[in-house]
Amino acid sequence: MPHVAQSTEADWVSRFADEVIAESERRAPGKPVVVASGLSPSGPIHLGNLREVMTPHLVADEIRRRGHEVRHLISWDDYDRYRKVPAGVPGIDESWAEHIGKPLTSVPAPAGSAYPNWAEHFKAAMVESLAELGVEYDPISQTEMYTSGAYREQVLHAMKHRADIDAVLDQYRTKDKATGQPKAKQQQKPVDEAELEAAEGSGAAAEDDGSAGAAGYFPYKPYCGVCERDLTTVTAYDDETTELAYTCVCGHAETVVLREFDRGKLVWKVDWPMRWAYEGVIFEPSGVDHSSPGSSFVVGGQIVRKIFGGEQPIGPMYAFVGISGMAKMSSSKGGVPTPGDALKIMEAPLLRWLYARRKPNQSFKIAFDQEIQRLYDEWDKLEAKVADGTVLPADAAAHARAARTAAGELPRTPRPLPYRTLASVVDITAGHDEQTLRILADLDPENPVTSLDETRPRLDRAEHWINTQVPAESRTIVREEPDAEALAALDDTARESLRLLLAGLDEHWSLDGLTTLVYGVPKVQAGLTPDAKPTPELKVAQRTFFALLYHLLVGRDTGPRLPTLLLAVGQDRVRKLLTV
């Protein structure tokens, strides 16, 4: 399929691509377009943080489709300080608290990890997920950039202009620098506590603007040469010699020559705009917590222009991503689903689609509960509309961005049977391959599934969902023996309904046929034809009949869709369990 630009007025990606291309040609004609994301591997990188990547990825991919050269930078903020011991991470305990204040690359990985440090451990899962999602990017380790001296001139420049930086930041500070007390006039909009928590997986987590001691304000924080932590205070700095003196709470004190020293970093509110100028970033989104007055994005706009001579990127705010049945995501509280978790229960195109179809400022939820079945139904309907040409332009664009990138098609299931059907089948068979294939082959006898590979990877995703997200009490267990007591107690109407069902099994043994049969039995009993439109009374009779079948087959009033359940149980066993 040709990779063409999906340009439509209704498509937010195309609109941003137009704007970014024009801005890039104004600022840096003839150079690659630069878009950026920042991720802090301070713990599991969750599905909310994925929006930090997917928003610029989709725009960058559209720009590539149009034939432009583009770089999507992902800055791993692995030189950030280790701020707290996150909850719910296997292989760690409270002893990791002794590392608080060290760079993430200097903190030991959780016990049993194959990776050399904390940052690499949590980066690895995200790198794997981004590859599966088809995200093309240039990785940048901030540890490598700072410790190699790549930013040395920028650090010296910021220190030389520290009074100017301080003046910009002071416009937004809510506490008086000298006294630590609240300022008389509070201009800053309060930020919801949950919003601040949601920022923890991004490089903007700390919102640090530096500190002022007796020697004045400094936008640079050295890591201690003894304890490696950033619990340091700069006590003196000489602009001419670049000698910098600092003390640490551990008792260590030293003087270093900053133009030769690479064990420290600019504070966040200075670091971020410095990078915009250094990399020439044209487009970088940020979360809602960075859009309030005094936040790093707002302040950064002034610092990049006044201090570093650059320009602020086009920076749309993106809204939160939730999980069905869960509160807003926070890395520190543990148990927050990651992109890797989502990709175990859904295929990459579906996950991409969830981010592509909503504008960045629209929040949405990712389903780990029963809602995933409805999402898959919606995706399959969209695929059908694309195939028959009835799809709306904006929906076609979202589908195209989900199913393929400028580099090509993403892997897909050759025969995408309904997710809810696959989930029901693996639920009933407990993942037994031969049983599963038998049932899937019976779904459409005229065009039977001949190998489970035709239904993968969707089948594997549905099986993982059943095994990890569906409570044991909700799993389907088919009776081994008939419920003799219940069968004996049936009235004549119920007995007749079972006889009609069993009499029609041979003729209707397919998914469509059994659907017609189970809905048709109450119609025939009411003296109607099987294709008659249901009345309110008939619907009551159908529900009663369905509940009877569920009770006799699985011992509950509900369960998987009856046609799928009957196919899964098999004709012989159905007759055994339902014969009066």
Secondary structure, DSSP 8 states (H G I E B T S, - for coil): --------TT-HHHHHHHHHHHHHHHHSTTS-EEEEEEE--SS---HHHHHHHHHHHHHHHHHHHTT--EEEEEEE-TTSB-----TT-TT--GGGGGGTTSBGGGS---TT-SSSSHHHHHHHHHHHHHHHTT---EEEEHHHHHHTTTTHHHHHHHHHTHHHHHHHHHTT-SB-TTT-SB-SS--S----HHHHHHGGGSTTSS----EEETTEEESEEE--TTT--S-EEEEEE-TTT-EEEEEETTS-EEEEEGGG--SEEE-HHHHHHHHHHHHT--B--EEGGGSSTTSHHHHHHHHHHHTTS----B--EE--EEETT--S--GGGS----HHHHHHHS-HHHHHHHHHSS-TTS-EEE-SSTHHHHHHHHHHHHHHHHHHT---HHHHHHHHHHHEETTEE----SS---HHHHHHHHHHHTT-HHHHHHHHHHHSTTS----GGGGTTHHHHHHHHHHHHS-GGGS----SS--HHHHHT--HHHHHHHHHHHHTTTTT-SHHHHHHHHHHHHHHHTT--TT----HHHHHHHHHHHHHHHHHHHSSS--S-HHHHHHHH-HHHHHHHH--
